Amino acid sequence: MLNEIEVKDAEVLNCPPDRSPIFYINLAGKIRQGKSKKFITYKVKEVIAKGTIEEIKKNDKTKKSLIRGIYKGLTGVNKRVNNFDLTKIIITDVEILEFLGYGVK
């Protein structure tokens, strides 16, 4: 596991300045329910995200991918995702499954 982390970090370090690394990941995040201070944890498998781990955790596209994974199979998924308040989401864990290459920044 340690070698795997070092290799993925090396991929990020070797990234050209005008590019971002692309990863195939599993996500875990907490969503605040309504005006309550309680959070519910959700896990979504097999999502594609671009950037470093910190960028992935803060990116709105990643948060939308989490919501899309939660509502998968329901009708009106895109409408639900677009209407969701992204400030209620905190991405807690990013598990990198595979490095896919580099994309445009």
C-alpha positions in Angstrom: 0.0 0.0 0.0 2.8 2.4 0.8 4.5 1.8 -2.6 1.1 2.5 -4.3 0.8 5.9 -2.5 4.3 6.8 -3.4 3.7 6.0 -7.1 0.5 8.0 -7.2 2.2 11.0 -5.5 5.1 10.6 -8.1 2.5 10.9 -10.9 1.2 14.2 -9.4 4.8 15.5 -9.0 5.7 14.6 -12.6 2.6 16.4 -13.9 3.4 19.1 -16.4 2.5 22.6 -15.2 -0.3 23.1 -17.8 -1.9 19.7 -17.0 -3.9 18.0 -14.1 -3.7 14.3 -13.2 -6.9 12.3 -13.7 -7.8 9.5 -11.3 -10.4 6.8 -11.0 -11.6 7.0 -7.4 -14.0 6.0 -4.7 -15.5 8.8 -2.7 -16.8 9.2 0.8 -18.5 12.3 2.0 -20.7 13.8 4.7 -23.9 15.7 3.9 -25.6 18.0 6.4 -29.3 17.3 6.6 -31.4 20.5 6.4 -30.6 23.1 9.1 -29.5 20.4 11.5 -25.9 20.0 12.6 -26.1 16.2 12.0 -24.2 14.7 9.1 -25.0 11.5 7.1 -22.0 9.7 5.5 -22.3 8.4 2.0 -19.9 6.4 -0.1 -19.8 6.3 -3.9 -17.7 4.0 -6.0 -16.0 4.4 -9.3 -15.9 8.1 -10.1 -13.5 9.9 -12.4 -11.9 13.1 -11.0 -9.2 15.5 -12.0 -6.6 17.3 -9.8 -4.6 16.6 -6.7 -6.3 15.0 -3.7 -6.9 18.4 -2.1 -8.3 19.8 -5.3 -10.6 16.8 -5.6 -12.0 17.3 -2.1 -12.8 21.0 -2.7 -14.1 20.7 -6.3 -17.8 21.2 -7.0 -17.7 18.7 -9.8 -16.6 16.0 -7.3 -19.4 17.0 -5.0 -21.9 16.7 -7.9 -20.5 13.3 -8.6 -21.2 12.3 -5.0 -24.8 13.5 -5.3 -25.2 11.8 -8.7 -24.0 8.5 -7.2 -26.5 8.8 -4.4 -29.4 9.5 -6.6 -28.4 7.0 -9.3 -31.4 5.1 -10.6 -34.0 7.7 -9.6 -35.8 9.9 -12.1 -34.7 13.5 -12.5 -31.1 12.9 -11.4 -29.7 16.0 -13.2 -32.4 18.3 -11.8 -31.7 17.0 -8.3 -28.0 17.4 -8.7 -28.3 21.0 -10.0 -30.7 22.0 -7.2 -28.6 20.6 -4.4 -26.8 23.0 -2.1 -23.2 22.0 -2.5 -22.1 23.9 0.7 -23.7 21.1 2.7 -21.2 18.5 1.4 -17.8 17.7 2.9 -15.7 15.2 1.0 -13.9 13.2 3.7 -12.1 10.4 1.9 -10.7 9.9 -1.6 -9.5 6.4 -2.4 -7.5 6.3 -5.6 -8.1 3.2 -7.7 -6.1 4.0 -10.8 -4.2 6.8 -12.4 -5.7 7.6 -15.9 -3.3 10.2 -17.2 -3.2 13.9 -17.5 -5.9 16.3 -18.7 -6.1 20.0 -19.5 -6.0 22.2 -16.4 
